Amino acid sequence: MITVRFGGTAEEDLALTVSPLLEAVHSWHVLTAPGHHALHLPWVRRCRELPAALRRELREHGWMVADYVPAFFEAGADAPEADFAGQLAAVRSVPPEHLATELSQTLVDTTRYGRDLVTDPFVRDAALADLDRSDPALAERLRHVLADPAPAVETALTVLADYWDSAFANEWGRLEPVLHDELTRAGRRIAVAGVFPMLRTLLPQIRLDPGERLLRLDRPHDHDITVTPTRPVTFTASHYVWPHVRVTCDAPWPLRVTYPAAPLAPQPASAGREELLTALRALAAAPRLEIAESLAGESRSTQELATLLGLSASVVSRHLQQMTQAGLLTSHREGYYVLYSVDRSRLGRIAAALNDLVDGPGA
């Protein structure tokens, strides 16, 4: 069980990021076992068009990401303006002992042997002896990894670079703005109501105890971590991590929660009671209903809405802020102007919830 304690966590103890390298790695994980990732089958089908040699390389080296995604792929993920090439370079700078520790977890059950395969000869010899009896090929791979992990890691990075150039760079171009919109929504939730409303979007993959300010994730190893100014947590939004929530918490890696971005993950059929009430309160004023109607067809700025509705820009701005905080609107900047749009998926859930009330048992 992994337990993350938020205690008196302040906003400064939280960070929100996206990572092109980590996203490519998670999509590679999808390709190793597509049957477990129904949401991503369109990408699996598109990858059938990749060059045969690259598909063969992805299959041959998929053991590195099939069950456990090594934390070294997160190296450089939090650097300002981190790009794919920069993150590859960051992985190449990771010390060999950390590479070996992470790669060994892709090959053996560390809940059985512990994480001391690299540093403890007794543990290493015991694990290799077991594997020599059960899977000699796997034992040989582990020996190579423990002796010198760099060749295996360099091969993986070369495969990822080819995969990026052949296909995933364009996919990242599609995903990046959506993921950044998700970060904006998550940041807004945290700023308005704290971290737990944001964490509720990760249910049911995690368990929450808001009273104790705990996040729990079922895992075969035990960790009890407290978020503090000296050990902050980074939330990394991802499309291809779905249906998982991944927590990185072993030293020397920073604490990270990689979670499915809500706009790209399957949405509930209708809104819950709390979401419905929040939305209805935000719409319960004639000017805000008029704003929603005005934004139904196209994005508009505060100034444009003020002219259309015959209101001052300051009044419109207050209404827009209320609707945005309720999650009904999204915004993006185009030059000097901030343009607002209706969040159609959110309104769709509200409409579905209202239909459920009409069509319920008492109807």
N, C-alpha and C positions, 0 to 999 in steps of 0.2 A: 504494500500500500504506500503510495506517495501522498504525503500530506503537506500542503502549502499553507502556512499561517500568514494572514495579512495583518493581524493585530492593529496597530495604529498607522497602517500604511498611508503615506502621503502620495500625492500625484508625482512628486519627484522620484519616488521609488519605483515608478512604472514607466515602461517605454513601449512604443508600438512601432513595428517595422514590417517590411516585406523583404524577401530575399530571392533574387533570380536563381542563384545556384541551388539553394535549398528547394525551390519550387521545381527545378529541373530534376533534382534527385528524387523528390516525391513522385513525380510523374514516371520516372524510371521504375520506382517501386511498383507503381500501378501496372506497368508492362510485365513485371515478373509474375503477377498473379491477377490477371484482369477479372477473373470470376468473382473476386471479393470487392470490386469497385464499380458497381453498376452505373453510378453517375458518370464515370469516366470512359465508358465504352466507346463514345464517339471518338475520343482521342486514340484509343487502342486501334480502332478501325483506320484512322488516318495514318497511324504509324505503320500500317501494312505497306504503305507506299514508300517507306524509307529504303535506301539502297540495301540490297541483300547482305552485303558485307557488314554494314552498320548494325542491321538487325541481329546478325550472328554475334557481333561483339557485345551488344546489349544483353543477349541471352547468356553468353559465355561468362560474363563478369557480373551478372545480375545477383550473384550470391552476396555481393557487398551491400545490397540494399533490400534484399528480399524479405527479411524478417526484422532486422534491426538496422536503423539508419544511423551510421556513425556520426558522432557529434562533431568530428573535425570538418564535416561539410558546412557547419555553422561558422567556421572561422571567417572573420571579416564581415559577417552578416550585418553587424550593427555599425559599421563604419559609415560616416556621412557620405552620401552619394555613391555607396557601394554598387559596383556593377559586376557583371558575370566574370569578366576577365580579372578584375581586382580580387574577387572572392576566390578564384582559382589560385591566384598568387598567394593569397593568405593561407590556403590549405597547404601549399608547398612549403610554407615556413613553419608549419607545426612540428614540434620536436618528435623524433622517431618513436620515443617511448609512448607518447600519447597516441600516435598513429597505431602502434602495435596493440595498445590496450583496447582501442575502439574496434579495430579489425577483428581481434580475437572474439569479441562479443557477437560478431556475425557468424562465427564458426562453432562456438561451444556455448553451453548453458552456464553462464556466469553465476546463476543462483546456486549452482551445484559446486562450482570450483572457486567462486569468488573472483574478484578483479585483480588477483595477484599473479596471474600467469606470466606477466612480463618481469616482475621483480622477485618472485619466489621460485627458486629452482625446484623445490619439492612439489609445489602445486603444479608447475609446468610439466614435470615428469609424470605425475599422476594422471593429468589430463591426456597427455600424449600416449601413455600406456593404454588407457581406456580406448582411445580412438584407434590405436594400432590393432586392437582386437575387433572393434566394431566397424570401422570405416578407415582403412589404410590411406585412401586417397585424401580424405579430409585431414587425417593426421599429418600427411606430407604438406598440405597447404598451410596448416597451422604452424608447422616448423618453419616454413619459409617466411610467414608473417612475423613470427617472433624473432627470427634471426635478422630480418631486414624488411620492414613493411614498405619502404619507399617504392620499390618496383610495382607492387600491387596498387598502391595509391596513385602512382603516376599513370598506370594503365587506365585506372578508373577515370582520372581527370581527362586523359586523351579521348576516351570514349565519350565523356560528357561534352567535351568541346566539339567533337564531330556531330553529336546529337543536337547540340545547340545550333550549330551552323546549318544543319540540314533541315531542322524543323522547329526546335523549341524557341528560338529567338522570335519568330513570328507569333508563336503562342503566347510568349511573355508580353509581347506588344499588346495583345488582346487583354491579358489578365491584369497587367500592372495598374491601369487606371481604375479598374473595378476594385482591386485590392486596396488601393489608396482611398477610394471612397469608403470602403469598409473601415479603414483606420480612422477616417474622419468621424464616422458614426460611433465607433467604439470610444474615441476620445471625447465625443460630446456626452455620451452616457456617463463616462467616468467623471467629467467635469461637473455635470449636473447632479448626479446621484451617487457617485462613488463607483468602486470597481465591481460590486456584486451584480448590479443590473446588466453590466457587460458580460459577466461570467455566466449569467443565466442563459445566454445564447448558446452556450456550449453543452447544455443538457441535451440528451441523457448520458453523454459520454463521460461526464464527470459527476461528482456528487458535491453538493454545497451545504454548508452549515453557516448561514449568515449570522446567527446569534454568536457563534464562536469565531466567525470570520475565517472559515476554513474551506479550502478546496481539496477534495480527495479524488484520487485516480487509482483504480485497481491495477496493481502491477505485482509481479512475483517477488519483488525486492522492496525493502522498507526504507523510506526516507521521510524525515520530518524536518521541514525547512521553514524558516521564518524570513519573510521579506523585510529587509531593513535598508537604510541608506547605504550601508556597506555591501549589502547583497540584494540589489534591486532585481526585479523580474522584467523580462521582455516578452511581450505578446507578439507573435509573428503570425499574421493572417496568411492563409494559404487556401488554394483551391484543391490541389491534388493530395493534401493530407487527409481529406475526407475518406472514410468515415472515422478516422482516428483523431484523438487529441494527443500530441506527443509532448512529454515534459523532459527536458534536459536538466539534470540536477547534480551530476557527479562532477567532482573537481577534475580538472581545472577549468571546466567550462562554465560560463555564466548561466544563471538560471533563466530558462526559456520555456514558454508554453506556445507551441505551434498549434493553431486551431483552425477549423474550417470556417472560411469567410461566409457569413450568412447569405449574401446575394448569390453565391455560387453553389451553396449546399441546398439540399431539398428543404422546402419550406413546409411548415405545418399547414394543413388544409384551411384552418381559420385561426383567427387571433384568440388568445386566451382572454379571460375576463379583465385582467389588469391592462393588457394592451388595448382592448376594446374601450374601456373606460377612459384611458388616456387620450385615445384618438377622438372619441366623441366630445370630451371636454374641449379639446383643441379646436374642434369644428363648430362648437356651440356659440357662434357669433356670426352675424350676417357678413361682416367684412372678410372673415376668414373663409367662409363658404364661397364668397365671390372671388377671393384669391385662388382657391382651389379650382374653381371653374375657369378662371383666366389662364391658369397654368396647365389645364388639361390638354391643350393642343400644342403648346410650345413653351420653352423656357423664357423667362422674362426677368428683367432687373427690377430693383426696388423703384427706381425712378419711373420706369415704364408702367408698373402696376399702379403707382400713385396717380399718374395721368389717366389711366383707364378707369380707376375707381373713384376719382375725384377726391382723394384723400392726400394729406401731407405725407411726404416721404418718411418722416419720423414715425408717424402712426403706422404706416405700412411696415416699416422696419420692425416695430414691436410685434405686430401680428406674424410676420415671417419668422421672427425668433421663436415665438411660442409654437408655431407649427413645425419648425425644424427640430426643436427640442422634443416634441412629441413623435418625431420620426416620420412625419408625413411628407416632408420636403427634403430634397437634396440640393446641393449648390456646387457650382464650379466657377472659376474665374476665367473670363475672356477679356484680356487686356485690362482696361480700367474698371470694367463692370463685373459684379458678381451676379450670375444668373441662377435663378431658382427653378426647380422642376418638381413635379409631383412624384413621390415614390410609389409607383404603380403597384409593386408587389405588396407594399404595406397596405395600401388602400384595398387591394384584392383580398387580403386576409380579413380586413375589417368587414368588407361586404360579405365574405363567406360566413363570418361569425354572426352577422345580422340575419343572414339566410338560415343559419342553424337555429336561431331563436324562433323564427317563423315556422320552420319545418320540424321543430322539436316535438316531444311527446304530447305537449298540451295543444298542439295546433289543430 
